[in-house]
Amino acid sequence: MSSITPFHATDLFKTNPVNLDVLTENYTISFYLQYLAEWPSLFFQALDKSGECAGYMMGKAEGKRMEWHSHITAVTVAYTQRRAGLAKFLCTELERRTAAPEPYHCYFVDLFVRTTNQMAIDMYEGFDYSVYRRVEGYYGDREDAYDMRKALERDVNRETVRDDGRDHKVKPWEVVF
């Protein structure tokens, strides 16, 4: 059983069991603090029954008009908590918070995942995300990324997602919201 709580700056000192994992992207302290300052309601954690960080969501909202969306920068789950539905729990919470009319009312949620990370791609597709486009050379090591999206209730006609996203290739500088 996990509970969602706000993430605070001092919680960064408690995330090592979650962050020290080969599947986890890590960021600088200033990057985490920027998210806390700009999108505090979209940066939250799940605590296990003993009160330890079991995982966290770092999200933001950005874009204009039909591109107004929430973005999953990081959804990270402790190794000991994997395969228990915690990632889905965290993603669903971000979707709920950003689909609501106030303050965000987004059209969709997106994230970027390495095209070689089939386990993550399968997981997100299981959460009803789909590939919107392939971003060539997106990562620092020049690996491609899939921009995966899930339409929210505001996108009644599902205009922000597509079925043939793997066929749409763009360069990183063409990804503008």
PyMOL commands that set and color helices and strands:
alter all, ss='L'
color gray80, all
select helices_A, chain A and resi 9-14+16-19+29-38+40-42+65-67+79-81+86-99+118-126+165-167+172-174
alter helices_A, ss='H'
color red, helices_A
select strands_A, chain A and resi 3-6+43-47+53-62+69-77+108-114+130-135+145-151+169-170
alter strands_A, ss='S'
color yellow, strands_A
deselect
rebuild
show_as cartoon
